[in-house]
Amino acid sequence: MASLPIDTAKFTGIICAVPPAPRIANRETGQLRVDRETGKTVYQVGLCLMAGASADVVNVSVAGEPTGVQLGMPVAVRDLVATPWENEGRHGIAFRAAEIRPLSSPATAAGKGAGQ
């Protein structure tokens, strides 16, 4: 099935709810999942997606470690897609992003010049 792009600009906030962790490909051997295109380790991050009065936590996969992303931190997500899947009677939606990074705080930069 085709991936469906998600417009992250529609969210009122995106917060890291579960810190980045490498995805395991084989539980018996402990082998990590590797991205086919880049060869980087795939990480999973739990993100709280907020829109108005509702919020959902989804697990998002990303190739390479999302540097600086920590629990409770607002983040920016680039190229978020949802892909429906079905396997042996089970089904769901897998989320993947090209990049997850800490959201820079414009208030901090603006605050330095305030009152001078």
N, C-alpha and C positions, 0 to 999 in steps of 0.2 A: 504494500500500500504506500501511497505517496505521503511525504511529510507535509504538515500544514504549518505555515509560518504563524507566529504569535506576535502581535504588536505590543511590545513591552511598554510603549509610551502610554498605553491606556490604563496601566496600573498606577495607583496612587502611592505605592511603595513596594519595594522588593527587599526583604531582609533575609540574611543567612540564618536559618532555623536549625540546621544540622551542619557542622563544619565539614569541609572537604575530606574525603577518604578514598583511597584507591579502590577500584572495583575489582572483585575477585572473579577470575574466569573459571578456575577449577578449585573447588573447596578442599578436595583431597590433597592436592599438591601445593596449594597456596599461590598458584600462578596468577599473576595480575592480568587484567584485561588490557589489551593494547589496541589503539586506534589503527585501523587498516591503512588509512591514508597518510598519517603523520608518523606512525611508529611510537607515539607518546603513550604513556600510561593513561588510562581513562579514569577520571575521578568522578565521584558522585557527591553532589551538594544538595542538601535539603533547603529549598527556598520557600519562604512565605510570600505568596503573591497577594497583594492587597488591592482591592478595587471597591471604593466607597465603603459601605458597611460590612462587606464580606471579605474573607481571607481564606486561602487554601495553601496547604504545604504540599509541594511536589518535589520529587527527587529528580534532579537534572544532571545528566552526564555531560562531561566536558573533557576534551583531550588535553592533557598536561595539567599540572598542579595549579589551581587558582591561587597564586601568590598573594598573601596578605588578607585573604578572606577568613574572617573569624565569626564565631557565634554572636548573633545579635547585631551584626554590622549591616548597614544598608549597602546594597551592591548594584552594579550595572550589569546587565546581561545583553550580550550581542548575539543576534541571529538565533533566537529561541524558536525551536520547532517541536511540534507534537506529532508522533507517529503511532497510529493505531497498530496493535499487534494481536495475533491469535496463535496459540500453540497448544495442541492436544486438549482442546475444549476450554482452555483458559484464555482470557483476553484482557487487554488493558491499553494504556497509552504510555508510550515512552517519551520522555522529554530530553532534548539535547540542545546544547548551546555551543557556539563557536568560542565564546569567552565569558567568564564570570570574573569581575574585578571589584575591588572596593570602590564605593562611590565617593568621589572627592567631595569635600564639604565646602561649598562656596561661602558659607557663613563664616568659616574660620578665616578665609582669605580676606573677606570684607571686614571682619572684626578687627584685623590688625591695623587698618588705616582709620578706623572710626575714632572720633574724638581728638584727632590731631590737627 
